[in-house]
């Protein structure tokens, strides 16, 4: 009788995860610009230049941009790193 009953072990069942659609997948491109903290008067120009450069490098994806992130961090107490990221 035991041969007639077949119990499937849960460990034998492969777990199938649904594939993400293109709307759920996001990629990010970022550019880093560093400058002296003494040169903060020109930081707006640097940010605009970095933004232009990043956007021009991603021209074909402009309609897919979901988020633009701008951040700064102090590096070695002398330089500031400006980070601009685009998320698609």
Backbone as XML, in Angstrom:
<?xml version="1.0"?>
<chain id="A" units="angstrom">
  <residue number="1" name="UNK">
    <atom name="N" x="0.808" y="-1.195" z="0.000"/>
    <atom name="CA" x="0.000" y="0.000" z="0.000"/>
    <atom name="C" x="0.853" y="1.261" z="0.000"/>
  </residue>
  <residue number="2" name="UNK">
    <atom name="N" x="1.988" y="1.197" z="0.702"/>
    <atom name="CA" x="2.821" y="2.386" z="0.787"/>
    <atom name="C" x="3.303" y="2.840" z="-0.584"/>
  </residue>
  <residue number="3" name="UNK">
    <atom name="N" x="3.474" y="1.917" z="-1.508"/>
    <atom name="CA" x="3.926" y="2.297" z="-2.842"/>
    <atom name="C" x="2.870" y="3.090" z="-3.590"/>
  </residue>
  <residue number="4" name="UNK">
    <atom name="N" x="1.592" y="2.951" z="-3.226"/>
    <atom name="CA" x="0.521" y="3.663" z="-3.913"/>
    <atom name="C" x="0.383" y="5.114" z="-3.441"/>
  </residue>
  <residue number="5" name="UNK">
    <atom name="N" x="0.909" y="5.427" z="-2.274"/>
    <atom name="CA" x="0.780" y="6.784" z="-1.731"/>
    <atom name="C" x="2.110" y="7.507" z="-1.920"/>
  </residue>
  <residue number="6" name="UNK">
    <atom name="N" x="2.023" y="8.668" z="-2.605"/>
    <atom name="CA" x="3.247" y="9.438" z="-2.838"/>
    <atom name="C" x="3.079" y="10.806" z="-2.207"/>
  </residue>
  <residue number="7" name="UNK">
    <atom name="N" x="3.965" y="11.127" z="-1.271"/>
    <atom name="CA" x="3.908" y="12.420" z="-0.595"/>
    <atom name="C" x="5.087" y="13.250" z="-1.097"/>
  </residue>
  <residue number="8" name="UNK">
    <atom name="N" x="4.766" y="14.413" z="-1.592"/>
    <atom name="CA" x="5.810" y="15.286" z="-2.131"/>
    <atom name="C" x="6.454" y="16.056" z="-0.972"/>
  </residue>
  <residue number="9" name="UNK">
    <atom name="N" x="7.730" y="15.981" z="-0.894"/>
    <atom name="CA" x="8.469" y="16.686" z="0.132"/>
    <atom name="C" x="8.572" y="18.162" z="-0.262"/>
  </residue>
  <residue number="10" name="UNK">
    <atom name="N" x="8.278" y="19.066" z="0.680"/>
    <atom name="CA" x="8.310" y="20.495" z="0.370"/>
    <atom name="C" x="9.700" y="20.953" z="-0.036"/>
  </residue>
  <residue number="11" name="UNK">
    <atom name="N" x="10.727" y="20.296" z="0.464"/>
    <atom name="CA" x="12.088" y="20.685" z="0.127"/>
    <atom name="C" x="12.395" y="20.416" z="-1.347"/>
  </residue>
  <residue number="12" name="UNK">
    <atom name="N" x="11.648" y="19.506" z="-1.955"/>
    <atom name="CA" x="11.865" y="19.176" z="-3.359"/>
    <atom name="C" x="11.168" y="20.153" z="-4.305"/>
  </residue>
  <residue number="13" name="UNK">
    <atom name="N" x="10.324" y="21.001" z="-3.777"/>
    <atom name="CA" x="9.577" y="21.931" z="-4.619"/>
    <atom name="C" x="10.411" y="23.195" z="-4.824"/>
  </residue>
  <residue number="14" name="UNK">
    <atom name="N" x="10.732" y="23.505" z="-6.076"/>
    <atom name="CA" x="11.527" y="24.714" z="-6.304"/>
    <atom name="C" x="10.692" y="25.966" z="-6.027"/>
  </residue>
  <residue number="15" name="UNK">
    <atom name="N" x="11.330" y="26.940" z="-5.471"/>
    <atom name="CA" x="10.653" y="28.200" z="-5.195"/>
    <atom name="C" x="10.844" y="29.081" z="-6.422"/>
  </residue>
  <residue number="16" name="UNK">
    <atom name="N" x="9.740" y="29.459" z="-7.016"/>
    <atom name="CA" x="9.795" y="30.294" z="-8.209"/>
    <atom name="C" x="9.410" y="31.706" z="-7.811"/>
  </residue>
  <residue number="17" name="UNK">
    <atom name="N" x="10.360" y="32.603" z="-7.940"/>
    <atom name="CA" x="10.084" y="33.999" z="-7.626"/>
    <atom name="C" x="9.682" y="34.703" z="-8.911"/>
  </residue>
  <residue number="18" name="UNK">
    <atom name="N" x="8.652" y="35.525" z="-8.836"/>
    <atom name="CA" x="8.249" y="36.230" z="-10.057"/>
    <atom name="C" x="9.339" y="37.207" z="-10.484"/>
  </residue>
  <residue number="19" name="UNK">
    <atom name="N" x="9.508" y="37.321" z="-11.785"/>
    <atom name="CA" x="10.504" y="38.255" z="-12.291"/>
    <atom name="C" x="9.970" y="39.671" z="-12.136"/>
  </residue>
  <residue number="20" name="UNK">
    <atom name="N" x="10.861" y="40.580" z="-11.838"/>
    <atom name="CA" x="10.466" y="41.980" z="-11.690"/>
    <atom name="C" x="10.173" y="42.559" z="-13.061"/>
  </residue>
  <residue number="21" name="UNK">
    <atom name="N" x="9.161" y="43.362" z="-13.130"/>
    <atom name="CA" x="8.865" y="44.039" z="-14.378"/>
    <atom name="C" x="9.803" y="45.230" z="-14.507"/>
  </residue>
  <residue number="22" name="UNK">
    <atom name="N" x="9.851" y="45.799" z="-15.691"/>
    <atom name="CA" x="10.776" y="46.916" z="-15.886"/>
    <atom name="C" x="10.412" y="48.098" z="-14.999"/>
  </residue>
  <residue number="23" name="UNK">
    <atom name="N" x="9.156" y="48.229" z="-14.628"/>
    <atom name="CA" x="8.778" y="49.344" z="-13.773"/>
    <atom name="C" x="9.264" y="49.144" z="-12.337"/>
  </residue>
  <residue number="24" name="UNK">
    <atom name="N" x="9.559" y="47.901" z="-11.952"/>
    <atom name="CA" x="10.016" y="47.625" z="-10.592"/>
    <atom name="C" x="11.538" y="47.656" z="-10.477"/>
  </residue>
  <residue number="25" name="UNK">
    <atom name="N" x="12.224" y="47.585" z="-11.603"/>
    <atom name="CA" x="13.675" y="47.549" z="-11.591"/>
    <atom name="C" x="14.192" y="48.975" z="-11.703"/>
  </residue>
  <residue number="26" name="UNK">
    <atom name="N" x="15.090" y="49.344" z="-10.808"/>
    <atom name="CA" x="15.670" y="50.679" z="-10.919"/>
    <atom name="C" x="17.182" y="50.579" z="-10.960"/>
  </residue>
  <residue number="27" name="UNK">
    <atom name="N" x="17.761" y="51.410" z="-11.776"/>
    <atom name="CA" x="19.212" y="51.483" z="-11.847"/>
    <atom name="C" x="19.606" y="52.909" z="-11.502"/>
  </residue>
  <residue number="28" name="UNK">
    <atom name="N" x="20.837" y="53.069" z="-11.142"/>
    <atom name="CA" x="21.284" y="54.384" z="-10.706"/>
    <atom name="C" x="22.626" y="54.713" z="-11.346"/>
  </residue>
  <residue number="29" name="UNK">
    <atom name="N" x="22.771" y="55.944" z="-11.755"/>
    <atom name="CA" x="24.036" y="56.460" z="-12.263"/>
    <atom name="C" x="24.417" y="57.621" z="-11.370"/>
  </residue>
  <residue number="30" name="UNK">
    <atom name="N" x="25.667" y="57.713" z="-11.010"/>
    <atom name="CA" x="26.065" y="58.830" z="-10.160"/>
    <atom name="C" x="27.406" y="59.385" z="-10.604"/>
  </residue>
  <residue number="31" name="UNK">
    <atom name="N" x="27.626" y="60.629" z="-10.243"/>
    <atom name="CA" x="28.885" y="61.297" z="-10.552"/>
    <atom name="C" x="29.373" y="61.950" z="-9.270"/>
  </residue>
  <residue number="32" name="UNK">
    <atom name="N" x="30.659" y="61.887" z="-9.041"/>
    <atom name="CA" x="31.255" y="62.449" z="-7.826"/>
    <atom name="C" x="32.164" y="63.603" z="-8.228"/>
  </residue>
  <residue number="33" name="UNK">
    <atom name="N" x="31.989" y="64.732" z="-7.584"/>
    <atom name="CA" x="32.834" y="65.895" z="-7.818"/>
    <atom name="C" x="33.373" y="66.332" z="-6.473"/>
  </residue>
  <residue number="34" name="UNK">
    <atom name="N" x="34.682" y="66.471" z="-6.370"/>
    <atom name="CA" x="35.242" y="66.920" z="-5.090"/>
    <atom name="C" x="35.868" y="68.295" z="-5.273"/>
  </residue>
  <residue number="35" name="UNK">
    <atom name="N" x="35.863" y="69.082" z="-4.218"/>
    <atom name="CA" x="36.411" y="70.430" z="-4.276"/>
    <atom name="C" x="36.851" y="70.843" z="-2.881"/>
  </residue>
  <residue number="36" name="UNK">
    <atom name="N" x="37.734" y="71.839" z="-2.823"/>
    <atom name="CA" x="38.198" y="72.356" z="-1.541"/>
    <atom name="C" x="37.069" y="73.075" z="-0.822"/>
  </residue>
  <residue number="37" name="UNK">
    <atom name="N" x="37.032" y="72.922" z="0.487"/>
    <atom name="CA" x="35.995" y="73.619" z="1.253"/>
    <atom name="C" x="36.166" y="75.132" z="1.141"/>
  </residue>
  <residue number="38" name="UNK">
    <atom name="N" x="37.370" y="75.589" z="0.858"/>
    <atom name="CA" x="37.605" y="77.029" z="0.698"/>
    <atom name="C" x="36.979" y="77.561" z="-0.589"/>
  </residue>
  <residue number="39" name="UNK">
    <atom name="N" x="36.712" y="76.683" z="-1.501"/>
    <atom name="CA" x="36.169" y="77.100" z="-2.793"/>
    <atom name="C" x="34.649" y="76.955" z="-2.855"/>
  </residue>
  <residue number="40" name="UNK">
    <atom name="N" x="33.989" y="77.117" z="-1.737"/>
    <atom name="CA" x="32.543" y="76.893" z="-1.696"/>
    <atom name="C" x="31.760" y="77.906" z="-2.518"/>
  </residue>
  <residue number="41" name="UNK">
    <atom name="N" x="32.374" y="79.037" z="-2.845"/>
    <atom name="CA" x="31.675" y="80.022" z="-3.670"/>
    <atom name="C" x="31.353" y="79.464" z="-5.052"/>
  </residue>
  <residue number="42" name="UNK">
    <atom name="N" x="32.153" y="78.531" z="-5.520"/>
    <atom name="CA" x="31.940" y="77.988" z="-6.859"/>
    <atom name="C" x="31.204" y="76.655" z="-6.840"/>
  </residue>
  <residue number="43" name="UNK">
    <atom name="N" x="30.731" y="76.227" z="-5.684"/>
    <atom name="CA" x="30.103" y="74.902" z="-5.622"/>
    <atom name="C" x="28.838" y="74.821" z="-6.460"/>
  </residue>
  <residue number="44" name="UNK">
    <atom name="N" x="28.095" y="75.905" z="-6.554"/>
    <atom name="CA" x="26.882" y="75.865" z="-7.366"/>
    <atom name="C" x="27.237" y="75.623" z="-8.828"/>
  </residue>
  <residue number="45" name="UNK">
    <atom name="N" x="28.291" y="76.274" z="-9.295"/>
    <atom name="CA" x="28.744" y="76.048" z="-10.670"/>
    <atom name="C" x="29.177" y="74.604" z="-10.873"/>
  </residue>
  <residue number="46" name="UNK">
    <atom name="N" x="29.917" y="74.062" z="-9.892"/>
    <atom name="CA" x="30.351" y="72.664" z="-9.993"/>
    <atom name="C" x="29.156" y="71.727" z="-10.033"/>
  </residue>
  <residue number="47" name="UNK">
    <atom name="N" x="28.154" y="72.003" z="-9.201"/>
    <atom name="CA" x="26.964" y="71.155" z="-9.173"/>
    <atom name="C" x="26.227" y="71.204" z="-10.500"/>
  </residue>
  <residue number="48" name="UNK">
    <atom name="N" x="26.095" y="72.398" z="-11.048"/>
    <atom name="CA" x="25.396" y="72.537" z="-12.327"/>
    <atom name="C" x="26.169" y="71.828" z="-13.438"/>
  </residue>
  <residue number="49" name="UNK">
    <atom name="N" x="27.494" y="71.958" z="-13.432"/>
    <atom name="CA" x="28.306" y="71.275" z="-14.438"/>
    <atom name="C" x="28.178" y="69.760" z="-14.308"/>
  </residue>
  <residue number="50" name="UNK">
    <atom name="N" x="28.205" y="69.270" z="-13.079"/>
    <atom name="CA" x="28.079" y="67.828" z="-12.851"/>
    <atom name="C" x="26.704" y="67.342" z="-13.287"/>
  </residue>
  <residue number="51" name="UNK">
    <atom name="N" x="25.683" y="68.123" z="-12.972"/>
    <atom name="CA" x="24.318" y="67.755" z="-13.365"/>
    <atom name="C" x="24.201" y="67.704" z="-14.884"/>
  </residue>
  <residue number="52" name="UNK">
    <atom name="N" x="24.735" y="68.702" z="-15.560"/>
    <atom name="CA" x="24.696" y="68.714" z="-17.030"/>
    <atom name="C" x="25.422" y="67.501" z="-17.599"/>
  </residue>
  <residue number="53" name="UNK">
    <atom name="N" x="26.618" y="67.232" z="-17.062"/>
    <atom name="CA" x="27.419" y="66.111" z="-17.562"/>
    <atom name="C" x="26.693" y="64.777" z="-17.380"/>
  </residue>
  <residue number="54" name="UNK">
    <atom name="N" x="26.103" y="64.592" z="-16.205"/>
    <atom name="CA" x="25.409" y="63.340" z="-15.931"/>
    <atom name="C" x="24.179" y="63.189" z="-16.809"/>
  </residue>
  <residue number="55" name="UNK">
    <atom name="N" x="23.411" y="64.250" z="-16.941"/>
    <atom name="CA" x="22.197" y="64.170" z="-17.761"/>
    <atom name="C" x="22.549" y="63.963" z="-19.226"/>
  </residue>
  <residue number="56" name="UNK">
    <atom name="N" x="23.574" y="64.649" z="-19.717"/>
    <atom name="CA" x="23.981" y="64.461" z="-21.112"/>
    <atom name="C" x="24.468" y="63.039" z="-21.365"/>
  </residue>
  <residue number="57" name="UNK">
    <atom name="N" x="25.101" y="62.433" z="-20.369"/>
    <atom name="CA" x="25.587" y="61.057" z="-20.542"/>
    <atom name="C" x="24.433" y="60.053" z="-20.555"/>
  </residue>
  <residue number="58" name="UNK">
    <atom name="N" x="23.269" y="60.467" z="-20.083"/>
    <atom name="CA" x="22.113" y="59.571" z="-20.004"/>
    <atom name="C" x="20.956" y="60.064" z="-20.878"/>
  </residue>
  <residue number="59" name="UNK">
    <atom name="N" x="21.258" y="60.750" z="-21.954"/>
    <atom name="CA" x="20.224" y="61.357" z="-22.794"/>
    <atom name="C" x="19.118" y="60.390" z="-23.203"/>
  </residue>
  <residue number="60" name="UNK">
    <atom name="N" x="19.487" y="59.182" z="-23.541"/>
    <atom name="CA" x="18.490" y="58.236" z="-24.037"/>
    <atom name="C" x="17.524" y="57.785" z="-22.951"/>
  </residue>
  <residue number="61" name="UNK">
    <atom name="N" x="17.872" y="58.037" z="-21.688"/>
    <atom name="CA" x="17.030" y="57.582" z="-20.579"/>
    <atom name="C" x="16.302" y="58.725" z="-19.866"/>
  </residue>
  <residue number="62" name="UNK">
    <atom name="N" x="16.350" y="59.928" z="-20.406"/>
    <atom name="CA" x="15.790" y="61.083" z="-19.701"/>
    <atom name="C" x="14.321" y="60.903" z="-19.344"/>
  </residue>
  <residue number="63" name="UNK">
    <atom name="N" x="13.566" y="60.251" z="-20.197"/>
    <atom name="CA" x="12.143" y="60.072" z="-19.915"/>
    <atom name="C" x="11.892" y="59.032" z="-18.829"/>
  </residue>
  <residue number="64" name="UNK">
    <atom name="N" x="12.937" y="58.316" z="-18.414"/>
    <atom name="CA" x="12.776" y="57.266" z="-17.408"/>
    <atom name="C" x="13.298" y="57.671" z="-16.031"/>
  </residue>
  <residue number="65" name="UNK">
    <atom name="N" x="13.797" y="58.892" z="-15.884"/>
    <atom name="CA" x="14.357" y="59.324" z="-14.599"/>
    <atom name="C" x="13.255" y="59.367" z="-13.550"/>
  </residue>
  <residue number="66" name="UNK">
    <atom name="N" x="13.472" y="58.674" z="-12.438"/>
    <atom name="CA" x="12.500" y="58.638" z="-11.348"/>
    <atom name="C" x="12.905" y="59.568" z="-10.209"/>
  </residue>
  <residue number="67" name="UNK">
    <atom name="N" x="14.211" y="59.735" z="-10.010"/>
    <atom name="CA" x="14.668" y="60.488" z="-8.847"/>
    <atom name="C" x="16.043" y="61.087" z="-9.118"/>
  </residue>
  <residue number="68" name="UNK">
    <atom name="N" x="16.241" y="62.303" z="-8.632"/>
    <atom name="CA" x="17.547" y="62.947" z="-8.679"/>
    <atom name="C" x="17.953" y="63.221" z="-7.238"/>
  </residue>
  <residue number="69" name="UNK">
    <atom name="N" x="19.117" y="62.740" z="-6.850"/>
    <atom name="CA" x="19.593" y="62.911" z="-5.481"/>
    <atom name="C" x="20.899" y="63.692" z="-5.499"/>
  </residue>
  <residue number="70" name="UNK">
    <atom name="N" x="20.971" y="64.709" z="-4.665"/>
    <atom name="CA" x="22.190" y="65.500" z="-4.542"/>
    <atom name="C" x="22.633" y="65.432" z="-3.087"/>
  </residue>
  <residue number="71" name="UNK">
    <atom name="N" x="23.879" y="65.053" z="-2.858"/>
    <atom name="CA" x="24.376" y="64.995" z="-1.483"/>
    <atom name="C" x="25.834" y="65.437" z="-1.442"/>
  </residue>
  <residue number="72" name="UNK">
    <atom name="N" x="26.259" y="65.818" z="-0.259"/>
    <atom name="CA" x="27.642" y="66.225" z="-0.043"/>
    <atom name="C" x="28.179" y="65.509" z="1.184"/>
  </residue>
  <residue number="73" name="UNK">
    <atom name="N" x="29.453" y="65.211" z="1.158"/>
    <atom name="CA" x="30.076" y="64.656" z="2.359"/>
    <atom name="C" x="31.477" y="65.237" z="2.495"/>
  </residue>
  <residue number="74" name="UNK">
    <atom name="N" x="31.883" y="65.415" z="3.728"/>
    <atom name="CA" x="33.206" y="65.957" z="4.021"/>
    <atom name="C" x="34.218" y="64.826" z="3.972"/>
  </residue>
  <residue number="75" name="UNK">
    <atom name="N" x="35.304" y="65.062" z="3.265"/>
    <atom name="CA" x="36.332" y="64.043" z="3.114"/>
    <atom name="C" x="37.650" y="64.601" z="3.622"/>
  </residue>
  <residue number="76" name="UNK">
    <atom name="N" x="38.251" y="63.955" z="4.575"/>
    <atom name="CA" x="39.554" y="64.361" z="5.136"/>
    <atom name="C" x="39.538" y="65.764" z="5.732"/>
  </residue>
  <residue number="77" name="UNK">
    <atom name="N" x="38.407" y="66.252" z="6.118"/>
    <atom name="CA" x="38.251" y="67.577" z="6.728"/>
    <atom name="C" x="38.755" y="68.725" z="5.860"/>
  </residue>
  <residue number="78" name="UNK">
    <atom name="N" x="39.115" y="68.443" z="4.611"/>
    <atom name="CA" x="39.621" y="69.494" z="3.727"/>
    <atom name="C" x="38.827" y="69.585" z="2.437"/>
  </residue>
  <residue number="79" name="UNK">
    <atom name="N" x="38.295" y="68.465" z="2.013"/>
    <atom name="CA" x="37.592" y="68.443" z="0.738"/>
    <atom name="C" x="36.153" y="67.984" z="0.941"/>
  </residue>
  <residue number="80" name="UNK">
    <atom name="N" x="35.311" y="68.499" z="0.098"/>
    <atom name="CA" x="33.912" y="68.088" z="0.107"/>
    <atom name="C" x="33.671" y="67.303" z="-1.167"/>
  </residue>
  <residue number="81" name="UNK">
    <atom name="N" x="33.003" y="66.180" z="-1.054"/>
    <atom name="CA" x="32.642" y="65.391" z="-2.223"/>
    <atom name="C" x="31.163" y="65.607" z="-2.475"/>
  </residue>
  <residue number="82" name="UNK">
    <atom name="N" x="30.877" y="66.040" z="-3.667"/>
    <atom name="CA" x="29.499" y="66.277" z="-4.095"/>
    <atom name="C" x="29.072" y="65.066" z="-4.916"/>
  </residue>
  <residue number="83" name="UNK">
    <atom name="N" x="27.947" y="64.467" z="-4.562"/>
    <atom name="CA" x="27.475" y="63.259" z="-5.235"/>
    <atom name="C" x="26.102" y="63.539" z="-5.836"/>
  </residue>
  <residue number="84" name="UNK">
    <atom name="N" x="26.016" y="63.350" z="-7.119"/>
    <atom name="CA" x="24.759" y="63.535" z="-7.838"/>
    <atom name="C" x="24.361" y="62.182" z="-8.405"/>
  </residue>
  <residue number="85" name="UNK">
    <atom name="N" x="23.154" y="61.732" z="-8.107"/>
    <atom name="CA" x="22.706" y="60.423" z="-8.576"/>
    <atom name="C" x="21.364" y="60.539" z="-9.274"/>
  </residue>
  <residue number="86" name="UNK">
    <atom name="N" x="21.229" y="59.812" z="-10.367"/>
    <atom name="CA" x="19.954" y="59.695" z="-11.064"/>
    <atom name="C" x="19.482" y="58.260" z="-10.902"/>
  </residue>
  <residue number="87" name="UNK">
    <atom name="N" x="18.222" y="58.079" z="-10.566"/>
    <atom name="CA" x="17.656" y="56.739" z="-10.468"/>
    <atom name="C" x="16.630" y="56.567" z="-11.584"/>
  </residue>
  <residue number="88" name="UNK">
    <atom name="N" x="16.752" y="55.460" z="-12.305"/>
    <atom name="CA" x="15.849" y="55.184" z="-13.416"/>
    <atom name="C" x="14.872" y="54.106" z="-13.024"/>
  </residue>
</chain>
